[in-house]
Amino acid sequence: MQAIQMSAIPITVAVLFHSGFGHTARQAEAVRRGIERVAGASVLYLTSAEAQGRLDDLELADAIIFGAPTYMGSASGPFKTFMDSTSKAYARGAWKDKIAAGFTNSASRSGDKLATLTQFAIFAAQHCMHWVNLGLPAGNNSTHGSEQDLNRLGFWLGAASQSNADQGPDVAPPEADLLTAEHLGERVSIVTQQFVRGRLPAAEGLWSGMSREARHDRVRL
Ligand SMILES: Cc1cc2nc3c(=O)[nH]c(=O)nc-3n(C[C@H](O)[C@H](O)[C@H](O)COP(=O)(O)O)c2cc1C
């Protein structure tokens, strides 16, 4: 797919995820591809373990997309450990007004994935971030639908994917779910650029050539 040319406002979108066995990592890679389709967007790609040592870098991101497998009806334990490690950033309001979104993967069609997406949205709200939803209609919910539809699992809070329990990450999750994740990454990039553009004090030209750090200082509310 062609890169979107309408705006090249430089933004950084972090993809911050955990994956125990590689399935959610496939989804994270798809989110990354979607972000990179938008001109001007760059990606900070971190596992939740890496992110615990990169909190300063995360503060420079314009948006953070959270991802984890659903284990026992909630985000996986390692991802929750990361969430708890952000309490100092929370106390300082370090992520205030960043854009947020989320994705999760599990073995069952539902598998209580909504609980994980809700957990991410509440986590983002505690950090005073702005949550972006999936922005797709439901797929595969009529006689005209199919398993190839985007959003075939019918989630709106974020991107969901489903990986059969007896298949490895080489074949699961299926293509439709990866394309759904790509859509989320692209949507978050576009919304983030709209949001950053709305905070620009002057013409876009003013920002060209300015470092990400300098721009970040200028737009911080
Ligand atoms: C400890 C554990 C708990 C799980 N709990 C759920 C669950 O609540 N719902 C579900 O549908 N699948 C559940 N699964 C299946 C995983 O979500 C599924 O295998 C997923 O693809 C794993 O992603 P990963 O390879 O990124 O770790 C669980 C798996 C494990 C290991």
The ligand as a MOL file (V3000), in Angstrom:
LIG
                    3D

  0  0  0     0  0            999 V3000
M  V30 BEGIN CTAB
M  V30 COUNTS 31 33 0 0 0
M  V30 BEGIN ATOM
M  V30 1 C -1.2060 -18.8150 30.9580 0
M  V30 2 C -2.0830 -18.7260 29.7340 0
M  V30 3 C -3.3660 -18.2480 29.8730 0
M  V30 4 C -4.1920 -18.1390 28.7390 0
M  V30 5 N -5.4440 -17.6080 28.8800 0
M  V30 6 C -6.2110 -17.4300 27.7890 0
M  V30 7 C -7.4900 -16.7840 27.8810 0
M  V30 8 O -7.8920 -16.2920 28.9390 0
M  V30 9 N -8.2420 -16.7100 26.7600 0
M  V30 10 C -7.8340 -17.2480 25.5620 0
M  V30 11 O -8.5830 -17.1860 24.6030 0
M  V30 12 N -6.6090 -17.8090 25.4330 0
M  V30 13 C -5.7920 -17.8800 26.4980 0
M  V30 14 N -4.5350 -18.4190 26.3660 0
M  V30 15 C -4.0210 -18.7060 25.0310 0
M  V30 16 C -3.1090 -17.5830 24.5230 0
M  V30 17 O -3.7630 -16.3410 24.5980 0
M  V30 18 C -2.7170 -17.8460 23.0700 0
M  V30 19 O -2.0000 -19.0830 23.0210 0
M  V30 20 C -1.9040 -16.7380 22.4580 0
M  V30 21 O -1.7770 -16.9700 21.0690 0
M  V30 22 C -0.5220 -16.6330 23.0740 0
M  V30 23 O 0.1190 -15.4980 22.5300 0
M  V30 24 P 1.7090 -15.3500 22.6120 0
M  V30 25 O 2.3040 -16.4020 21.7000 0
M  V30 26 O 1.9930 -13.9790 22.1070 0
M  V30 27 O 2.0890 -15.5380 24.0330 0
M  V30 28 C -3.7050 -18.5510 27.4740 0
M  V30 29 C -2.4140 -19.0470 27.3610 0
M  V30 30 C -1.5990 -19.1200 28.4730 0
M  V30 31 C -0.1780 -19.6250 28.3170 0
M  V30 END ATOM
M  V30 BEGIN BOND
M  V30 1 1 1 2
M  V30 2 1 2 3
M  V30 3 2 2 30
M  V30 4 2 3 4
M  V30 5 1 4 5
M  V30 6 1 4 28
M  V30 7 2 5 6
M  V30 8 1 6 7
M  V30 9 1 6 13
M  V30 10 2 7 8
M  V30 11 1 7 9
M  V30 12 1 9 10
M  V30 13 2 10 11
M  V30 14 1 10 12
M  V30 15 2 12 13
M  V30 16 1 13 14
M  V30 17 1 14 15
M  V30 18 1 14 28
M  V30 19 1 15 16
M  V30 20 1 16 17
M  V30 21 1 16 18
M  V30 22 1 18 19
M  V30 23 1 18 20
M  V30 24 1 20 21
M  V30 25 1 20 22
M  V30 26 1 22 23
M  V30 27 1 23 24
M  V30 28 2 24 25
M  V30 29 1 24 26
M  V30 30 1 24 27
M  V30 31 2 28 29
M  V30 32 1 29 30
M  V30 33 1 30 31
M  V30 END BOND
M  V30 END CTAB
M  END
